[in-house]
Amino acid sequence: MTTLLVIAKEPRPGRVKTRLTPPFTPEEGAVLAEAALADTLDAVARTPARRRVLVLDGRPGPWLPPGFDVVPQCAGGLDERLADAFAGCDGPALLIGMDTPQVTPELLTVDWAECDAYFGPAEDGGFWALGLAEPDPALLRGVPMSVPHTGAVQRARLAGLRVRELPRLRDVDTAYDAELVAEAAPGGRFASALTRLAPAADR
């Protein structure tokens, strides 16, 4: 069975979804971030797993469902924090972030037969998911994060492994992204929150 990892920030105004401001206020950005995180955690909670772990920068809130272990993120850059998340795993692990609320249990249910790794590319050139049958933190350390070629560099690190590709998804970074992601998952908390807030953002 797979350990499912979610790396996330506590959804506090000014600390999350800063590229949504404008048109949204920092407080509205935090509302959208919380909704995205809640949708993500709900999908993980409904996915068969050996263990579910929230790797958190901050403190958990009422958005956290039962069944998760919460561990703090380590210090350092995002590559170090991702590497450290995998270092705490024993056996196959799949890591995702909080920026793809359209994710589903079907996408997260992976089969490790004749497979060493899973890679989920993102529309912005990064990646939304990374799975390792044998977690090796060295595969992530030193990968430049939050640049257009992040995904290409991380994918190249998997050379020599048997890799299965996951579908390309869009991260929620900008208001445009938010609209497209909400359209992809219209029944989720994120889409509902965006519908409530969008009229105010248009004024």
Salt bridges, closest charged atoms under 4 A:
ASP39 OD1 - ARG189 NH1 3.32
ASP42 OD2 - ARG46 NE 3.06
ASP57 OD2 - ARG15 NH2 3.08
ASP69 OD2 - ARG51 NE 2.75
GLU80 OE1 - ARG141 NE 3.16
ASP90 OD2 - ARG50 NH2 3.81
ASP99 OD1 - LYS17 NZ 2.45
ASP116 OD1 - ARG162 NH2 3.06
GLU165 OE2 - ARG155 NE 2.65
ASP173 OD2 - ARG19 NH1 3.85
ASP177 OD1 - ARG170 NH1 2.85
